Amino acid sequence: MKANEIRSMSETELNAKLAELKKDLFMLRMQHATNHLDNPTRISATRRDIARVLTVIREKQLGR
């Protein structure tokens, strides 16, 4: 997910996307713990997406 895509979302969409990403991260962690995860790099990619969403949410709160 690119930062431009995230910046074009509204705050409610961002909060929904954040909840979805956190759920995905939880599921990826569970799959990793049970050795059913095919691509372990998806965990770090999902964490980066969460960080991007949180950054844009904070930017919007500060009015930038």
Kinemage of the C-alpha trace (Angstrom):
@kinemage 1
@onewidth
@group {chain A} dominant
@subgroup {mainchain}
@vectorlist {calphas} color= white
{ca met a 1} P 0.000 0.000 0.000
{ca lys a 2} L 1.414 3.354 -0.999
{ca ala a 3} L 1.379 6.535 1.059
{ca asn a 4} L -0.521 8.427 -1.660
{ca glu a 5} L -3.355 5.899 -1.470
{ca ile a 6} L -3.470 6.250 2.294
{ca arg a 7} L -3.436 10.051 2.226
{ca ser a 8} L -6.455 10.115 -0.081
{ca met a 9} L -8.590 8.266 2.518
{ca ser a 10} L -10.825 9.953 5.075
{ca glu a 11} L -10.268 9.513 8.799
{ca thr a 12} L -13.064 6.970 9.152
{ca glu a 13} L -11.629 4.958 6.268
{ca leu a 14} L -8.195 5.164 7.872
{ca asn a 15} L -9.505 3.876 11.184
{ca ala a 16} L -11.272 1.008 9.416
{ca lys a 17} L -8.110 0.187 7.463
{ca leu a 18} L -6.079 0.269 10.687
{ca ala a 19} L -8.442 -2.197 12.354
{ca glu a 20} L -8.286 -4.457 9.292
{ca leu a 21} L -4.477 -4.371 9.212
{ca lys a 22} L -4.226 -5.143 12.921
{ca lys a 23} L -6.544 -8.119 12.444
{ca asp a 24} L -4.434 -9.298 9.505
{ca leu a 25} L -1.263 -8.954 11.568
{ca phe a 26} L -2.792 -11.037 14.338
{ca met a 27} L -3.757 -13.761 11.879
{ca leu a 28} L -0.280 -13.718 10.328
{ca arg a 29} L 1.305 -14.085 13.764
{ca met a 30} L -0.957 -17.026 14.545
{ca gln a 31} L -0.084 -18.698 11.237
{ca his a 32} L 3.607 -18.097 11.898
{ca ala a 33} L 3.356 -19.635 15.357
{ca thr a 34} L 1.712 -22.769 13.983
{ca asn a 35} L 4.119 -22.999 11.011
{ca his a 36} L 1.376 -22.427 8.424
{ca leu a 37} L 2.694 -19.110 7.090
{ca asp a 38} L 3.908 -19.334 3.501
{ca asn a 39} L 5.535 -15.912 3.240
{ca pro a 40} L 6.981 -14.571 6.521
{ca thr a 41} L 7.851 -11.215 4.942
{ca arg a 42} L 4.130 -10.392 4.949
{ca ile a 43} L 4.406 -9.788 8.704
{ca ser a 44} L 6.916 -6.971 8.279
{ca ala a 45} L 5.024 -5.546 5.285
{ca thr a 46} L 1.825 -5.440 7.325
{ca arg a 47} L 3.632 -3.762 10.210
{ca arg a 48} L 4.927 -1.098 7.812
{ca asp a 49} L 1.422 -0.540 6.449
{ca ile a 50} L 0.143 -0.072 10.007
{ca ala a 51} L 2.887 2.476 10.629
{ca arg a 52} L 1.985 4.337 7.423
{ca val a 53} L -1.682 4.502 8.382
{ca leu a 54} L -0.852 5.698 11.895
{ca thr a 55} L 1.455 8.372 10.472
{ca val a 56} L -1.215 9.704 8.128
{ca ile a 57} L -3.804 9.681 10.928
{ca arg a 58} L -1.427 11.744 13.061
{ca glu a 59} L -0.732 14.146 10.187
{ca lys a 60} L -4.447 14.724 9.750
{ca gln a 61} L -4.857 15.334 13.483
{ca leu a 62} L -2.129 17.955 13.381
{ca gly a 63} L -3.619 19.529 10.284
{ca arg a 64} L -0.699 19.057 7.936
